Structure formats: C-alpha cells, structure tokens
Amino acid sequence: PNPFTNTITIEFELKNPEKMNITIYNHLGEKVETIEEDPVYRNHQVNLDAGDLPAGVYFCVIRANREIQTMKMIKL
C-alpha cells in the first residue's frame, strides 16, 4: 500500500529471468537503500522494512536488464 508506515511490498513482473536491483532515494536524491535479487521471473515481490526511515517522499527505482521503472512512495 502507498502511502505506507514501516513496511511496503514492492511488486513487479519481468518477462525473462533477469538479475535486478531496487534502489530507494529520498526527496533529495540521496540513496537510502539498495536491494539486489538473483535472477527473478514473472511476478515478484520484495518487502522493504523502512522503519528506520523518516516520514517523507521516496522514489523506488527498479532496474532489470535494460528496463527501468520508477515509482513514488510516501511514508507516513
């Protein structure tokens, strides 16, 4: 769910098995978290524990092969 409080589940789908990473940036563009996963395929979920992050706006960037997807997240 977005907005979220302490944890958020990031869901995405990949058409081919690919190694991927998720990078979380704060509103200033500073990297606050990086998650790397071994090759994943089809529907995939990553749980992010953001309990130590302050409330605010964050950006989640998912990179897999040549694809990049960005989503805005709001922590209450």
Biotite code that builds the C-alpha atoms (Angstrom):
import biotite.structure as struc

atoms = struc.array([
    struc.Atom([0.000, 0.000, 0.000], chain_id="A", res_id=1, res_name="PRO", atom_name="CA", element="C"),
    struc.Atom([1.109, 3.523, -0.697], chain_id="A", res_id=2, res_name="ASN", atom_name="CA", element="C"),
    struc.Atom([1.256, 5.606, 1.481], chain_id="A", res_id=3, res_name="PRO", atom_name="CA", element="C"),
    struc.Atom([2.911, 3.238, 3.940], chain_id="A", res_id=4, res_name="PHE", atom_name="CA", element="C"),
    struc.Atom([4.181, 3.291, 7.503], chain_id="A", res_id=5, res_name="THR", atom_name="CA", element="C"),
    struc.Atom([7.012, 0.879, 8.370], chain_id="A", res_id=6, res_name="ASN", atom_name="CA", element="C"),
    struc.Atom([6.949, -1.750, 5.622], chain_id="A", res_id=7, res_name="THR", atom_name="CA", element="C"),
    struc.Atom([5.990, -1.790, 1.974], chain_id="A", res_id=8, res_name="ILE", atom_name="CA", element="C"),
    struc.Atom([5.732, -4.610, -0.545], chain_id="A", res_id=9, res_name="THR", atom_name="CA", element="C"),
    struc.Atom([7.127, -3.722, -3.945], chain_id="A", res_id=10, res_name="ILE", atom_name="CA", element="C"),
    struc.Atom([5.583, -5.838, -6.698], chain_id="A", res_id=11, res_name="GLU", atom_name="CA", element="C"),
    struc.Atom([6.732, -6.124, -10.308], chain_id="A", res_id=12, res_name="PHE", atom_name="CA", element="C"),
    struc.Atom([6.750, -8.500, -13.253], chain_id="A", res_id=13, res_name="GLU", atom_name="CA", element="C"),
    struc.Atom([9.631, -9.500, -15.510], chain_id="A", res_id=14, res_name="LEU", atom_name="CA", element="C"),
    struc.Atom([9.127, -11.238, -18.844], chain_id="A", res_id=15, res_name="LYS", atom_name="CA", element="C"),
    struc.Atom([12.506, -13.024, -18.769], chain_id="A", res_id=16, res_name="ASN", atom_name="CA", element="C"),
    struc.Atom([14.702, -14.261, -15.912], chain_id="A", res_id=17, res_name="PRO", atom_name="CA", element="C"),
    struc.Atom([16.923, -11.325, -15.045], chain_id="A", res_id=18, res_name="GLU", atom_name="CA", element="C"),
    struc.Atom([19.051, -10.116, -12.184], chain_id="A", res_id=19, res_name="LYS", atom_name="CA", element="C"),
    struc.Atom([17.523, -6.956, -10.799], chain_id="A", res_id=20, res_name="MET", atom_name="CA", element="C"),
    struc.Atom([18.080, -4.299, -8.183], chain_id="A", res_id=21, res_name="ASN", atom_name="CA", element="C"),
    struc.Atom([15.872, -1.839, -6.399], chain_id="A", res_id=22, res_name="ILE", atom_name="CA", element="C"),
    struc.Atom([17.256, 1.478, -5.214], chain_id="A", res_id=23, res_name="THR", atom_name="CA", element="C"),
    struc.Atom([15.351, 3.773, -2.872], chain_id="A", res_id=24, res_name="ILE", atom_name="CA", element="C"),
    struc.Atom([16.123, 7.502, -2.942], chain_id="A", res_id=25, res_name="TYR", atom_name="CA", element="C"),
    struc.Atom([14.871, 10.226, -0.625], chain_id="A", res_id=26, res_name="ASN", atom_name="CA", element="C"),
    struc.Atom([13.393, 13.521, -1.875], chain_id="A", res_id=27, res_name="HIS", atom_name="CA", element="C"),
    struc.Atom([16.908, 14.998, -2.131], chain_id="A", res_id=28, res_name="LEU", atom_name="CA", element="C"),
    struc.Atom([18.063, 12.237, -4.480], chain_id="A", res_id=29, res_name="GLY", atom_name="CA", element="C"),
    struc.Atom([20.220, 10.555, -1.823], chain_id="A", res_id=30, res_name="GLU", atom_name="CA", element="C"),
    struc.Atom([20.376, 6.772, -1.954], chain_id="A", res_id=31, res_name="LYS", atom_name="CA", element="C"),
    struc.Atom([18.927, 5.312, 1.260], chain_id="A", res_id=32, res_name="VAL", atom_name="CA", element="C"),
    struc.Atom([18.547, 1.604, 0.402], chain_id="A", res_id=33, res_name="GLU", atom_name="CA", element="C"),
    struc.Atom([19.628, -0.884, -2.262], chain_id="A", res_id=34, res_name="THR", atom_name="CA", element="C"),
    struc.Atom([18.187, -4.359, -2.704], chain_id="A", res_id=35, res_name="ILE", atom_name="CA", element="C"),
    struc.Atom([19.699, -6.831, -5.171], chain_id="A", res_id=36, res_name="GLU", atom_name="CA", element="C"),
    struc.Atom([17.980, -10.049, -6.186], chain_id="A", res_id=37, res_name="GLU", atom_name="CA", element="C"),
    struc.Atom([19.259, -13.045, -8.109], chain_id="A", res_id=38, res_name="ASP", atom_name="CA", element="C"),
    struc.Atom([17.525, -13.669, -11.409], chain_id="A", res_id=39, res_name="PRO", atom_name="CA", element="C"),
    struc.Atom([13.797, -13.449, -10.946], chain_id="A", res_id=40, res_name="VAL", atom_name="CA", element="C"),
    struc.Atom([10.992, -14.190, -13.368], chain_id="A", res_id=41, res_name="TYR", atom_name="CA", element="C"),
    struc.Atom([7.355, -13.247, -13.802], chain_id="A", res_id=42, res_name="ARG", atom_name="CA", element="C"),
    struc.Atom([5.558, -11.822, -10.758], chain_id="A", res_id=43, res_name="ASN", atom_name="CA", element="C"),
    struc.Atom([7.905, -10.987, -7.918], chain_id="A", res_id=44, res_name="HIS", atom_name="CA", element="C"),
    struc.Atom([7.610, -9.234, -4.561], chain_id="A", res_id=45, res_name="GLN", atom_name="CA", element="C"),
    struc.Atom([10.210, -7.567, -2.372], chain_id="A", res_id=46, res_name="VAL", atom_name="CA", element="C"),
    struc.Atom([9.389, -6.484, 1.174], chain_id="A", res_id=47, res_name="ASN", atom_name="CA", element="C"),
    struc.Atom([11.113, -3.299, 2.303], chain_id="A", res_id=48, res_name="LEU", atom_name="CA", element="C"),
    struc.Atom([11.466, -2.596, 6.022], chain_id="A", res_id=49, res_name="ASP", atom_name="CA", element="C"),
    struc.Atom([11.512, 1.193, 6.197], chain_id="A", res_id=50, res_name="ALA", atom_name="CA", element="C"),
    struc.Atom([11.025, 1.501, 9.938], chain_id="A", res_id=51, res_name="GLY", atom_name="CA", element="C"),
    struc.Atom([14.295, 3.416, 10.328], chain_id="A", res_id=52, res_name="ASP", atom_name="CA", element="C"),
    struc.Atom([13.493, 5.952, 7.585], chain_id="A", res_id=53, res_name="LEU", atom_name="CA", element="C"),
    struc.Atom([11.841, 9.269, 8.490], chain_id="A", res_id=54, res_name="PRO", atom_name="CA", element="C"),
    struc.Atom([8.434, 10.189, 7.108], chain_id="A", res_id=55, res_name="ALA", atom_name="CA", element="C"),
    struc.Atom([8.555, 11.760, 3.673], chain_id="A", res_id=56, res_name="GLY", atom_name="CA", element="C"),
    struc.Atom([8.621, 11.194, -0.075], chain_id="A", res_id=57, res_name="VAL", atom_name="CA", element="C"),
    struc.Atom([10.803, 8.447, -1.550], chain_id="A", res_id=58, res_name="TYR", atom_name="CA", element="C"),
    struc.Atom([11.438, 7.179, -5.050], chain_id="A", res_id=59, res_name="PHE", atom_name="CA", element="C"),
    struc.Atom([11.812, 3.491, -5.856], chain_id="A", res_id=60, res_name="CYS", atom_name="CA", element="C"),
    struc.Atom([13.853, 2.700, -8.984], chain_id="A", res_id=61, res_name="VAL", atom_name="CA", element="C"),
    struc.Atom([13.676, -0.885, -10.266], chain_id="A", res_id=62, res_name="ILE", atom_name="CA", element="C"),
    struc.Atom([16.390, -1.865, -12.751], chain_id="A", res_id=63, res_name="ARG", atom_name="CA", element="C"),
    struc.Atom([16.401, -5.151, -14.639], chain_id="A", res_id=64, res_name="ALA", atom_name="CA", element="C"),
    struc.Atom([18.433, -5.693, -17.785], chain_id="A", res_id=65, res_name="ASN", atom_name="CA", element="C"),
    struc.Atom([17.631, -2.655, -19.946], chain_id="A", res_id=66, res_name="ARG", atom_name="CA", element="C"),
    struc.Atom([14.368, -1.757, -18.234], chain_id="A", res_id=67, res_name="GLU", atom_name="CA", element="C"),
    struc.Atom([13.985, 0.919, -15.573], chain_id="A", res_id=68, res_name="ILE", atom_name="CA", element="C"),
    struc.Atom([10.787, 1.647, -13.667], chain_id="A", res_id=69, res_name="GLN", atom_name="CA", element="C"),
    struc.Atom([10.335, 4.404, -11.089], chain_id="A", res_id=70, res_name="THR", atom_name="CA", element="C"),
    struc.Atom([7.569, 4.825, -8.557], chain_id="A", res_id=71, res_name="MET", atom_name="CA", element="C"),
    struc.Atom([6.881, 7.447, -5.900], chain_id="A", res_id=72, res_name="LYS", atom_name="CA", element="C"),
    struc.Atom([6.333, 6.259, -2.332], chain_id="A", res_id=73, res_name="MET", atom_name="CA", element="C"),
    struc.Atom([5.097, 8.244, 0.640], chain_id="A", res_id=74, res_name="ILE", atom_name="CA", element="C"),
    struc.Atom([5.993, 7.196, 4.174], chain_id="A", res_id=75, res_name="LYS", atom_name="CA", element="C"),
    struc.Atom([3.710, 8.460, 6.917], chain_id="A", res_id=76, res_name="LEU", atom_name="CA", element="C"),
])
